[in-house]
Amino acid sequence: MNEKLVKIEKDIEPIIQSCNCRLIEVEYAKEGDEMTLTVFIDKDGGVTIDDCEKVHNAIDAMVENADVSNGQAYNLSVSSFGLTRQLKNKKEFLYRLNQELEVKLFKPIEKQKELVGLLVEVKDDSIVLQVKQQNIEINMKDIASAKLKIDF
């Protein structure tokens, strides 16, 4: 992440918290023909469109002054973390603590490359899933994908 994004993330986090939401991630990427700065947020009970609008209005001026685009045009988007989003880092796993996850592995653990279990602990370089009453520690670098398990 470039220095401007790190600074923006640090500066907007308390503002987002004052809106009763949590900052998950800031991305600056090309979408179609335009650049977009996307701020992903989450909140207990789920994020509404009103939450996104409130956060957008609260951070807009600060983000504009940070000049992430070096004077080029871009769009500011505030979005929910999303139920189906892949978990990528320690911070994202921490927000899913005590929730059921689907985890796919690069190499098998106990002859399984896919695990479903309750996320019971997040460490610096690993997570602990409770699978059928057994705790299994998984190194983060061994995780191909992880997401919230959703039952319909």
C-alpha positions in Angstrom: 0.0 0.0 0.0 1.4 3.4 -0.9 2.2 6.0 1.7 -0.8 8.2 0.8 -3.2 5.3 1.3 -1.6 4.4 4.7 -2.0 8.0 5.8 -5.6 8.2 4.6 -6.5 4.9 6.3 -5.0 6.2 9.6 -6.7 9.6 9.3 -10.2 8.3 8.4 -10.3 5.4 10.9 -11.4 7.6 13.9 -14.0 9.4 11.7 -15.5 6.0 10.6 -15.5 4.9 14.2 -17.5 8.0 15.1 -20.1 6.9 12.6 -20.4 3.6 14.6 -18.6 1.6 11.8 -15.2 -0.1 11.5 -12.7 0.5 8.7 -11.7 -2.7 7.0 -9.6 -1.7 4.1 -8.9 1.1 1.6 -8.3 0.2 -2.0 -7.2 2.5 -4.9 -7.8 0.7 -8.2 -8.9 1.1 -11.8 -12.6 0.3 -12.4 -13.5 0.5 -16.0 -12.0 3.7 -17.4 -11.8 5.4 -14.0 -9.8 5.2 -10.8 -11.8 4.6 -7.6 -10.8 4.9 -4.0 -13.0 2.4 -2.2 -13.3 2.4 1.6 -14.7 -0.9 2.9 -16.6 -0.7 6.2 -18.3 -3.1 8.6 -20.5 -2.8 11.6 -22.3 -5.2 14.0 -25.7 -6.0 12.5 -24.5 -5.2 9.0 -23.9 -2.0 7.0 -26.8 -0.1 5.4 -26.8 2.3 2.5 -27.4 5.1 5.1 -24.2 4.0 6.9 -22.2 4.2 3.6 -23.7 7.6 2.8 -22.9 8.9 6.4 -19.3 7.7 6.2 -18.9 9.1 2.7 -20.0 12.5 3.7 -17.9 12.4 6.9 -14.6 11.5 5.1 -15.0 13.2 1.7 -13.2 16.4 2.4 -10.3 14.7 4.2 -9.8 12.2 1.4 -10.0 15.0 -1.2 -7.3 17.0 0.7 -5.0 13.9 0.9 -4.8 14.0 -3.0 -4.3 10.2 -3.4 -4.7 10.6 -7.2 -2.0 13.3 -7.6 -4.5 15.7 -9.1 -6.2 13.2 -11.4 -9.9 12.5 -11.3 -11.2 9.6 -9.3 -14.4 8.4 -7.6 -14.8 7.9 -3.8 -16.8 4.8 -2.9 -17.8 3.6 0.5 -18.9 0.0 0.6 -19.9 -2.7 3.0 -17.3 -5.4 3.8 -19.7 -7.9 2.3 -20.7 -11.4 3.5 -19.0 -13.2 0.7 -15.7 -11.3 0.7 -12.5 -13.3 1.0 -10.7 -12.7 4.2 -7.2 -11.5 3.5 -5.4 -10.3 6.6 -5.3 -10.5 10.4 -7.6 -7.5 10.8 -10.3 -9.1 8.6 -10.1 -12.4 10.5 -10.4 -10.6 13.8 -13.8 -9.1 12.6 -15.0 -12.7 12.0 -13.9 -14.1 15.4 -16.5 -16.6 16.8 -18.1 -17.0 13.4 -18.2 -20.0 11.1 -15.7 -19.9 8.2 -15.1 -21.9 5.1 -11.3 -22.3 4.6 -9.6 -23.7 1.5 -5.9 -24.7 1.9 -3.0 -24.9 -0.4 -1.9 -28.2 1.2 -4.0 -30.6 3.3 -4.1 -30.6 7.0 -5.2 -34.0 8.4 -5.9 -35.1 4.8 -8.3 -32.2 4.2 -7.9 -29.2 1.9 -11.3 -27.7 2.8 -12.3 -27.0 6.4 -15.5 -25.5 7.9 -15.3 -24.4 11.5 -15.7 -21.8 14.1 -12.9 -19.2 14.2 -11.9 -19.3 17.8 -8.5 -17.5 17.8 -6.5 -15.2 15.5 -2.7 -15.0 16.1 -0.1 -13.0 14.3 0.6 -15.6 11.6 -2.2 -18.2 12.1 -5.8 -18.8 12.9 -7.4 -21.5 15.0 -10.6 -23.1 13.7 -12.7 -25.4 15.9 -13.7 -28.2 13.6 -15.9 -31.0 15.1 -14.8 -30.2 18.7 -11.1 -30.2 17.7 -9.0 -27.0 17.4 -6.9 -26.8 14.3 -4.2 -24.1 13.9 -3.7 -23.0 10.3 -0.8 -20.9 9.2 -2.1 -17.8 7.2 0.4 -18.5 4.3 -1.3 -22.0 3.9 -4.8 -20.5 3.3 -5.8 -20.3 -0.3 -9.1 -18.7 0.5 -11.3 -18.0 3.6 -14.8 -16.6 3.9 -17.7 -16.5 6.1 -19.9 -19.6 5.9 -23.4 -18.6 4.8 -26.3 -21.0 5.1 -29.4 -20.2 3.0 
